[in-house]
């Protein structure tokens, strides 16, 4: 088994605690993990917040699109409002700064830069790359984070602003169809953006892909793997990171 793969708590462990909240990240820090993963978006008045969805209804007691909401409104909401089984305390939507402060000198942080979205139309939050790099620098965590995105266009600016920050392309079925675009194409895209990581939807994994990426000096992470058998299988295959909503399962893996 790959002894040195990074064990990553997806949104802090979304099946164990309200996702992307300080409660989830604190819980993750009690488990056998190497990193927490989080999503960054922007309030309409320019604050970098940790939240996954473009709209508020699924996760909070608020309504509307992140694009339309200011920081004060977002901070007034309960991000644990709809957690399965309930949650005993209200959880605010955290800022990126708060989560970095919690993780500093303890675990790595996988930061996913989210696209804005309204009615199926995707965009880019103004200033989001600058905001993320600024917060990472302020925390002196350039060597402790990995910045990733489905929007690969944000990765080159991150590298240009701060070469010490590792970057990674998030790759799903809609971005890369192996039957139509070969592994060479994926490597070409990665090299053009100077990324170090490919973060792949786990159903697209095959061992030949892993071998080619490693030959090209790239690391491969898989998401989101939520059962022990798959975690065990991928760890033994030699991937570089595994991201899970059930980070408690990492302790059950055997060599």
Residue frames relative to the residue before (quaternion, step in Angstrom):
aa qw qx qy qz dx dy dz
X 1.0000 0.0000 0.0000 0.0000 0.00 0.00 0.00
X 0.5392 -0.5929 0.4877 0.3463 3.56 -1.16 0.69
X 0.2862 -0.8039 0.4989 0.1510 3.58 -0.41 1.23
X 0.7754 0.3939 -0.1699 0.4633 3.58 1.07 -0.65
X 0.3465 0.7249 -0.5328 0.2657 3.62 1.08 0.47
X 0.4531 -0.6838 0.5048 0.2687 3.55 -1.14 0.69
X 0.2637 -0.7588 0.5844 0.1142 3.53 -0.87 1.07
X 0.0791 -0.8548 0.5106 -0.0487 3.53 -0.33 1.34
X 0.2969 -0.7475 0.5729 0.1575 3.58 -0.86 1.03
X 0.3194 -0.7867 0.5064 0.1506 3.56 -0.34 1.33
X 0.8220 -0.0756 -0.0277 0.5637 3.57 -0.57 1.25
X 0.6893 -0.4652 0.2575 0.4921 3.54 1.20 0.60
X 0.6111 -0.5015 0.3583 0.4967 3.58 1.32 -0.13
X 0.1061 -0.8894 0.4421 0.0484 3.51 0.64 1.26
X 0.6698 0.4738 -0.3174 0.4756 3.61 1.16 -0.32
X 0.6806 0.5002 -0.2765 0.4584 3.57 1.27 -0.26
X 0.7888 0.0090 0.0426 0.6131 3.59 1.16 -0.63
X 0.6745 -0.4913 0.3302 0.4412 3.63 -1.16 0.37
X 0.4879 -0.7333 0.3945 0.2620 3.54 -0.53 1.24
X 0.8576 0.1433 -0.1224 0.4785 3.53 -1.19 0.75
X 0.5318 0.5846 -0.4403 0.4261 3.60 1.08 0.66
X 0.6322 -0.5164 0.3989 0.4178 3.56 -1.23 0.32
X 0.5892 0.5649 -0.3706 0.4432 3.61 1.10 -0.58
X 0.6599 0.4978 -0.3057 0.4725 3.58 0.97 -0.84
X 0.6860 0.4786 -0.2984 0.4597 3.58 0.87 -0.90
X 0.6328 0.5159 -0.3383 0.4679 3.59 1.01 -0.71
X 0.6389 0.5130 -0.3264 0.4712 3.57 1.00 -0.80
X 0.6384 0.5376 -0.3307 0.4405 3.59 0.95 -0.86
X 0.6546 0.5373 -0.3168 0.4272 3.58 1.01 -0.78
X 0.6226 0.5183 -0.3499 0.4705 3.60 1.25 -0.17
X 0.6615 0.5240 -0.2772 0.4593 3.59 1.31 -0.25
X 0.6190 -0.5450 0.4218 0.3767 3.55 -1.36 0.13
X 0.3179 0.7453 -0.5170 0.2759 3.57 0.33 1.28
X 0.3389 -0.7159 0.5729 0.2108 3.51 -1.38 0.31
X 0.8082 0.0910 -0.0075 0.5818 3.58 1.19 -0.48
X 0.2434 -0.6973 0.6429 0.2033 3.50 -1.38 0.37
X 0.2451 -0.7454 0.6019 0.1481 3.56 -1.18 0.65
X 0.0209 0.8016 -0.5957 0.0464 3.56 -1.02 0.84
X 0.3674 -0.7095 0.5634 0.2104 3.54 -1.35 0.36
X 0.1585 -0.7958 0.5797 0.0751 3.58 -0.94 0.89
X 0.0197 0.7505 -0.6597 0.0324 3.51 -1.04 0.98
X 0.4086 -0.7088 0.5215 0.2422 3.60 -1.29 0.02
X 0.4207 -0.6447 0.5725 0.2822 3.53 -1.07 0.79
X 0.6115 -0.5890 0.3652 0.3818 3.59 -1.15 0.40
X 0.6882 0.4003 -0.3042 0.5231 3.57 1.28 0.02
X 0.7136 -0.5732 0.2263 0.3333 3.52 1.13 0.79
X 0.5003 0.6342 -0.4482 0.3828 3.61 1.13 0.51
X 0.3827 -0.7086 0.5468 0.2291 3.58 -0.98 0.87
X 0.0270 -0.8185 0.5719 -0.0480 3.57 -0.44 1.26
X 0.3954 -0.6977 0.5511 0.2306 3.53 -1.27 0.54
X 0.3326 0.7098 -0.5299 0.3236 3.54 -0.29 1.33
X 0.4167 -0.7527 0.4587 0.2223 3.58 -0.96 0.79
X 0.7771 0.3931 -0.2163 0.4414 3.58 0.58 -1.13
X 0.5325 -0.6022 0.4874 0.3408 3.55 -1.28 0.43
X 0.7546 0.2751 -0.1574 0.5745 3.57 1.21 -0.55
X 0.5473 -0.7000 0.3932 0.2365 3.54 -1.20 0.63
X 0.5565 0.6950 -0.3765 0.2561 3.57 1.11 -0.61
X 0.6542 0.5447 -0.3422 0.3977 3.65 0.89 -0.83
X 0.8138 0.3292 -0.1218 0.4633 3.55 0.89 -0.94
X 0.7974 0.2859 -0.1242 0.5167 3.60 1.08 -0.60
X 0.5452 -0.5790 0.4844 0.3645 3.53 -1.39 -0.10
X 0.5599 0.5890 -0.3892 0.4337 3.57 1.26 0.38
X 0.3184 -0.7266 0.5741 0.2026 3.53 -1.36 -0.04
X 0.6782 0.5333 -0.3602 0.3549 3.53 -1.32 0.30
X 0.5754 -0.5806 0.4724 0.3296 3.49 -1.44 0.02
X 0.5929 -0.5762 0.4283 0.3649 3.57 -1.07 0.75
X 0.5982 0.5978 -0.3490 0.4038 3.58 1.06 -0.76
X 0.7552 0.4074 -0.1920 0.4762 3.58 1.11 -0.70
X 0.6887 0.5139 -0.2620 0.4393 3.58 1.23 -0.22
X 0.3499 -0.7348 0.5405 0.2132 3.54 -0.96 0.88
X 0.7190 -0.4779 0.3047 0.4021 3.51 -1.34 0.36
X 0.6372 0.5435 -0.3392 0.4284 3.58 0.91 -0.84
X 0.6595 0.4905 -0.3119 0.4767 3.59 0.93 -0.84
X 0.6641 0.5165 -0.3126 0.4409 3.58 0.85 -0.95
X 0.6840 0.4856 -0.2857 0.4633 3.59 0.99 -0.82
X 0.6128 0.5605 -0.3549 0.4294 3.59 1.19 -0.32
X 0.6174 0.6006 -0.3249 0.3904 3.58 1.25 -0.41
X 0.3933 -0.6687 0.5736 0.2631 3.51 -1.36 0.32
X 0.2436 -0.8047 0.5299 0.1108 3.58 -0.40 1.25
X 0.6478 0.4718 -0.3262 0.5014 3.58 1.30 0.07
X 0.3290 0.8119 -0.4500 0.1734 3.58 1.31 0.05
X 0.8121 0.2450 -0.1068 0.5187 3.59 0.96 -0.81
X 0.3043 0.7590 -0.5258 0.2340 3.59 1.13 0.48
X 0.5420 -0.6497 0.4324 0.3119 3.56 -0.90 1.00
X 0.8074 0.2193 -0.1914 0.5132 3.54 -0.76 1.07
X 0.5166 -0.6594 0.4020 0.3697 3.57 1.31 -0.09
X 0.1539 -0.7574 0.6267 0.0996 3.52 -1.33 0.32
X 0.5083 -0.7256 0.3696 0.2805 3.59 -0.76 1.02
X 0.7965 0.2260 -0.1299 0.5456 3.62 1.07 -0.60
X 0.5637 -0.5623 0.4858 0.3605 3.53 -1.24 0.55
X 0.1307 -0.7782 0.6108 0.0651 3.55 -1.09 0.76
X 0.3257 -0.7377 0.5583 0.1950 3.57 -0.72 1.04
X 0.5241 -0.5425 0.5318 0.3850 3.53 -1.31 0.34
X 0.3015 -0.7898 0.4991 0.1906 3.62 -0.58 1.03
X 0.4538 -0.6165 0.5523 0.3301 3.51 -1.36 0.19
X 0.6251 -0.5092 0.4213 0.4153 3.55 -1.26 0.35
X 0.6270 0.5549 -0.3440 0.4251 3.59 0.96 -0.80
X 0.6566 0.5182 -0.3170 0.4470 3.58 0.94 -0.84
X 0.6907 0.4732 -0.2959 0.4599 3.58 0.88 -0.88
X 0.6184 0.5261 -0.3472 0.4694 3.58 1.01 -0.72
X 0.6477 0.5230 -0.3211 0.4516 3.58 0.97 -0.80
X 0.6434 0.5223 -0.3122 0.4645 3.56 1.07 -0.74
X 0.7466 0.4358 -0.2147 0.4545 3.57 0.94 -0.93
X 0.4915 0.7115 -0.4228 0.2710 3.58 1.14 -0.58
X 0.8518 0.0811 -0.1190 0.5038 3.54 -0.98 1.05
X 0.6486 0.5005 -0.3255 0.4720 3.59 1.23 0.27
X 0.7907 -0.1083 0.1023 0.5938 3.60 0.78 -1.02
X 0.5691 -0.5431 0.4760 0.3931 3.54 -1.33 0.19
X 0.2446 -0.7512 0.5943 0.1509 3.55 -1.28 0.39
X 0.1918 -0.7441 0.6329 0.0942 3.55 -0.82 1.10
X 0.1006 -0.8113 0.5759 0.0091 3.57 -0.49 1.23
X 0.1303 -0.7775 0.6109 0.0724 3.56 -0.66 1.11
X 0.2616 -0.7409 0.6008 0.1474 3.56 -0.76 1.09
X 0.2487 -0.8007 0.5339 0.1096 3.54 -0.56 1.21
X 0.4286 -0.6315 0.5740 0.2968 3.51 -1.31 0.45
X 0.4581 -0.6019 0.5535 0.3487 3.55 -1.22 0.40
X 0.0397 -0.8042 0.5930 0.0090 3.58 -1.19 0.47
X 0.0734 0.7657 -0.6368 0.0526 3.51 -1.02 0.90
X 0.8477 -0.1158 0.0308 0.5168 3.53 -0.70 1.21
X 0.7631 -0.4129 0.1944 0.4576 3.55 0.86 1.03
X 0.6176 0.5075 -0.3516 0.4873 3.58 1.27 0.01
X 0.2073 -0.8132 0.5383 0.0773 3.56 -0.60 1.18
X 0.0183 -0.7908 0.6118 -0.0065 3.54 -1.15 0.70
X 0.4562 -0.6521 0.5248 0.3019 3.54 -1.30 -0.28
X 0.4549 -0.6842 0.4964 0.2803 3.56 -0.81 0.99
X 0.4763 -0.6770 0.4716 0.3041 3.62 -0.79 0.94
X 0.8576 0.1589 -0.1214 0.4738 3.55 -0.87 0.97
X 0.4107 0.7488 -0.4645 0.2342 3.60 1.19 0.04
X 0.6312 0.5212 -0.3506 0.4551 3.62 0.98 -0.72
X 0.6551 0.5066 -0.3104 0.4667 3.58 0.87 -0.93
X 0.6591 0.5217 -0.3137 0.4416 3.59 0.94 -0.89
X 0.6615 0.5002 -0.3103 0.4647 3.59 0.91 -0.90
X 0.6742 0.4864 -0.3037 0.4655 3.60 0.82 -0.94
X 0.6288 0.5443 -0.3308 0.4461 3.58 0.99 -0.82
X 0.6901 0.4744 -0.2882 0.4644 3.60 0.88 -0.91
X 0.6365 0.5159 -0.3325 0.4671 3.60 1.00 -0.76
X 0.6529 0.5034 -0.3107 0.4731 3.58 0.96 -0.82
X 0.6536 0.5294 -0.3193 0.4366 3.57 0.91 -0.91
X 0.6979 0.4413 -0.2542 0.5036 3.55 1.14 -0.68
X 0.3393 -0.7528 0.4833 0.2909 3.59 1.32 -0.17
X 0.4538 0.6961 -0.4207 0.3641 3.55 1.00 0.95
X 0.2148 0.8202 -0.5123 0.1366 3.61 1.15 0.45
X 0.7343 0.4061 -0.2334 0.4913 3.60 0.99 -0.77
X 0.6622 0.5228 -0.2908 0.4513 3.58 1.30 -0.05
X 0.7161 0.4292 -0.2528 0.4890 3.60 1.24 -0.10
X 0.1786 -0.7030 0.6730 0.1447 3.48 -1.45 0.34
X 0.1651 -0.7838 0.5936 0.0782 3.59 -0.69 1.09
X 0.0305 -0.8173 0.5721 -0.0614 3.55 -0.70 1.16
X 0.0708 0.7957 -0.6015 -0.0036 3.55 -1.28 0.23
X 0.4810 -0.5864 0.5603 0.3329 3.49 -1.36 0.37
X 0.6565 0.4416 -0.2895 0.5386 3.56 1.23 -0.53
X 0.2348 -0.8337 0.4835 0.1266 3.55 0.12 1.30
X 0.5610 0.6308 -0.3919 0.3657 3.61 1.16 -0.43
X 0.6384 0.5311 -0.3475 0.4355 3.64 1.13 -0.38
X 0.5841 0.6395 -0.3638 0.3428 3.59 1.17 -0.43
X 0.6343 0.5324 -0.3352 0.4493 3.59 1.00 -0.75
X 0.6542 0.4924 -0.3298 0.4699 3.65 0.91 -0.74
X 0.6003 0.5398 -0.3672 0.4619 3.61 1.04 -0.66
X 0.6728 0.4963 -0.2909 0.4652 3.57 0.89 -0.97
X 0.6582 0.5165 -0.3103 0.4513 3.58 0.99 -0.81
X 0.6855 0.4826 -0.2786 0.4687 3.58 1.01 -0.82
X 0.8146 -0.0098 0.0704 0.5757 3.57 0.94 -0.91
X 0.2148 -0.8301 0.5021 0.1125 3.61 0.09 1.29
X 0.5856 0.5929 -0.3790 0.4024 3.61 1.16 -0.35
X 0.6231 0.5327 -0.3409 0.4601 3.60 1.21 -0.40
X 0.3711 -0.7066 0.5579 0.2274 3.57 -0.84 0.99
X 0.1393 -0.7862 0.5981 0.0691 3.56 -1.14 0.70
X 0.0772 -0.8093 0.5821 0.0185 3.54 -1.22 0.52
X 0.3842 -0.6882 0.5715 0.2284 3.54 -1.13 0.77
X 0.2463 -0.7234 0.6217 0.1719 3.57 -0.90 0.92
X 0.0857 -0.8242 0.5590 -0.0294 3.53 -0.69 1.16
X 0.0064 0.7833 -0.6204 0.0374 3.54 -0.80 1.12
X 0.7596 -0.3871 0.2597 0.4536 3.54 -1.29 -0.05
X 0.6764 0.5029 -0.3145 0.4366 3.58 1.01 -0.70
X 0.6856 0.4775 -0.2857 0.4694 3.59 1.18 -0.49
X 0.8111 0.0725 0.0129 0.5803 3.56 1.09 -0.68
X 0.0660 -0.7822 0.6196 0.0023 3.52 -0.65 1.15
X 0.3845 -0.7788 0.4371 0.2334 3.60 -0.20 1.25
X 0.6434 0.5333 -0.3458 0.4267 3.59 1.02 -0.63
X 0.7394 0.3797 -0.2213 0.5099 3.59 1.18 -0.44
X 0.7794 0.1832 -0.0869 0.5928 3.58 1.06 -0.76
X 0.3419 -0.7954 0.4674 0.1788 3.55 -0.46 1.19
X 0.7218 -0.4220 0.3299 0.4383 3.51 -1.38 0.09
X 0.5974 0.5780 -0.3636 0.4204 3.60 1.05 -0.73
X 0.6272 0.5313 -0.3322 0.4626 3.59 1.05 -0.76
X 0.6542 0.5130 -0.3129 0.4593 3.57 0.94 -0.88
X 0.6422 0.5085 -0.3162 0.4785 3.58 0.98 -0.84
X 0.6324 0.5394 -0.3267 0.4500 3.59 0.97 -0.84
X 0.6557 0.5061 -0.3079 0.4680 3.59 0.96 -0.88
X 0.6604 0.5123 -0.3037 0.4573 3.57 0.98 -0.85
X 0.6700 0.4976 -0.3026 0.4602 3.57 0.89 -0.92
X 0.6396 0.5419 -0.3319 0.4326 3.60 0.98 -0.80
X 0.7480 0.3771 -0.2028 0.5072 3.58 1.14 -0.63
X 0.4127 -0.7459 0.4376 0.2861 3.58 1.32 0.12
X 0.3439 0.7404 -0.5121 0.2669 3.58 1.00 0.74
X 0.3917 -0.7136 0.5345 0.2273 3.53 -1.27 0.45
X 0.7782 0.3127 -0.1239 0.5304 3.57 1.21 -0.58
X 0.1440 -0.6780 0.7063 0.1437 3.46 -1.44 0.50
X 0.1056 -0.7865 0.6074 0.0361 3.57 -0.72 1.08
X 0.0987 -0.8755 0.4695 -0.0578 3.50 -0.04 1.46
X 0.5189 -0.5807 0.5300 0.3357 3.53 -1.15 0.70
X 0.4931 -0.7381 0.3630 0.2833 3.56 -0.53 1.18
X 0.6062 0.5718 -0.3676 0.4129 3.61 1.12 -0.49
X 0.6452 0.5162 -0.3172 0.4654 3.62 1.27 -0.26
X 0.4714 0.7200 -0.4199 0.2884 3.58 1.26 -0.15
X 0.1757 0.7197 -0.6715 0.0180 3.49 -1.30 0.59
X 0.6241 -0.6038 0.3517 0.3496 3.56 -1.11 0.70
X 0.5860 0.5596 -0.3845 0.4423 3.62 1.10 -0.50
X 0.6198 0.5371 -0.3324 0.4656 3.57 1.01 -0.82
X 0.6481 0.5208 -0.3160 0.4571 3.57 0.89 -0.93
X 0.6624 0.5154 -0.3090 0.4473 3.59 0.89 -0.93
X 0.6684 0.4979 -0.3062 0.4599 3.59 0.91 -0.91
X 0.6610 0.5051 -0.3193 0.4539 3.60 0.88 -0.87
X 0.6566 0.4960 -0.3137 0.4737 3.57 0.97 -0.81
X 0.6231 0.5361 -0.3403 0.4566 3.59 1.02 -0.71
X 0.7154 0.4348 -0.2328 0.4949 3.56 1.13 -0.71
X 0.5622 -0.6454 0.3642 0.3670 3.57 1.28 0.21
X 0.5352 0.6159 -0.3997 0.4177 3.58 1.25 0.39
X 0.3428 -0.7178 0.5677 0.2119 3.56 -1.18 0.61
X 0.2363 -0.7776 0.5720 0.1109 3.55 -1.14 0.72
X 0.0518 -0.7666 0.6400 0.0128 3.52 -0.89 1.07
X 0.2324 -0.7738 0.5761 0.1238 3.57 -1.14 0.63
X 0.0249 -0.7715 0.6358 -0.0060 3.56 -1.13 0.81
X 0.8030 -0.3063 -0.5056 -0.0757 1.73 -2.13 1.26
X 0.1817 -0.8253 0.5340 0.0278 3.56 -0.49 1.29
X 0.0458 -0.8818 0.4660 -0.0558 3.54 -0.28 1.30
X 0.7074 0.3582 -0.3232 0.5166 3.59 1.11 0.45
X 0.6459 -0.5870 0.3407 0.3495 3.52 -1.13 0.77
X 0.6446 0.5451 -0.3356 0.4180 3.59 0.95 -0.85
X 0.6810 0.4673 -0.2939 0.4812 3.59 0.92 -0.85
X 0.6135 0.5373 -0.3513 0.4599 3.58 0.98 -0.76
X 0.6569 0.5150 -0.3020 0.4605 3.56 0.94 -0.92
X 0.6737 0.5141 -0.2950 0.4415 3.57 0.89 -0.96
X 0.7016 0.4586 -0.2789 0.4686 3.57 0.85 -0.92
X 0.6108 0.5398 -0.3545 0.4581 3.59 1.06 -0.68
X 0.6779 0.4850 -0.2918 0.4691 3.58 0.94 -0.84
X 0.6168 0.5499 -0.3500 0.4413 3.59 1.15 -0.53
X 0.5392 -0.6743 0.3730 0.3396 3.58 1.21 -0.37
X 0.3158 0.7454 -0.5304 0.2514 3.60 1.12 0.52
X 0.5340 -0.6760 0.4292 0.2716 3.55 -1.24 0.48
X 0.7934 -0.0141 -0.0351 0.6075 3.59 1.20 -0.32
X 0.1353 -0.7507 0.6406 0.0882 3.51 -1.31 0.53
X 0.1653 -0.7920 0.5856 0.0498 3.54 -0.82 1.09
X 0.0186 0.8294 -0.5517 0.0861 3.56 -0.76 1.08
X 0.4515 -0.6381 0.5568 0.2811 3.53 -1.28 0.61
X 0.7206 0.3608 -0.2074 0.5545 3.58 1.33 -0.29
X 0.0173 -0.8481 0.5295 0.0061 3.61 0.53 1.08
X 0.5038 0.6317 -0.4304 0.4024 3.60 1.24 -0.15
X 0.6154 0.5802 -0.3449 0.4070 3.59 1.16 -0.52
X 0.5211 0.6533 -0.4240 0.3491 3.61 1.14 -0.42
X 0.6379 0.5513 -0.3277 0.4262 3.59 1.04 -0.72
X 0.6631 0.5232 -0.2976 0.4450 3.59 1.24 -0.42
X 0.5216 0.6511 -0.4180 0.3594 3.58 1.22 -0.20
X 0.1903 -0.7826 0.5872 0.0803 3.53 -1.09 0.82
X 0.5412 -0.6171 0.4571 0.3427 3.57 -1.21 0.44
